[in-house]
Amino acid sequence: SAVISQKPSRDICQRGTSLTIQCQVDSQVTMMFWYRQQPGQSLTLIATANQGSEATYESGFVIDKFPISRPNLTFSTLTVSNMSPEDSSIYLCSVAEGQETQYFGPGTRLLVL
Amino acid sequence: ELKVEQNPLFLSMQEGKNYTIYCNYSTTSDRLYWYRQDPGKSLESLFVLLSNGAVKQEGRLMASLDTKARLSTLHITAAVHDLSATYFCAVDRNTDKLIFGTGTRLQVFP
């Protein structure tokens, strides 16, 4: 099974600033995703991080707010831009490979003041 | 649009009792996942169900999938306190993109 790490594990940020979250996988994977979990809620897919091309965003999420990079098959970053308190959430990356289950990273807990 | 509903949203059960969590989804999908999340933690994969009639069991948990009814169940047998957590089902939109259910918060008390 894939081992996923995320940095930072948590952060407290001021509104109007930006935070970049890193996701590192211990093996090469084809599919990487970013999810958001708002307090007390379920998970919502933000985007698919495509290696070598622009990310594919879900409805309600835009590149200007959540720019994503995927320079290779083991690493991706998600930036939360111009943050507001509504962006306070847990951000999780996940990977999928074949018919196996999807594995989730430990998450980044973000609080915006 | 694919929608995934779970019920109940909250379940308080006594140790030793049995109960079932239900996951209904609105459009065709042949892959369904169950995850567990402890407070402040990430998601732990429990089961992935790949075909109609699939049944998987691990300890006190058993998951099944009926693709014709668009229904999956997570059955808890003889609950213990360690099973207290939030359980999510998630449906694959045939692109590895997961749509999550609302979650079921389970509390097991003595």
Interface residues (C-beta under 8 A of the other chain):
Chain A: M31 F33 Y35 S42 L43 T44 L45 T48 E58 L92 S94 A96 Q99 E100 T101 Q102 Y103 F104 G105 P106 G107
Chain B: Y33 Y35 K41 S42 L43 S45 F47 V48 L50 F88 A90 D96 K97 L98 I99 F100 G101 T102 G103
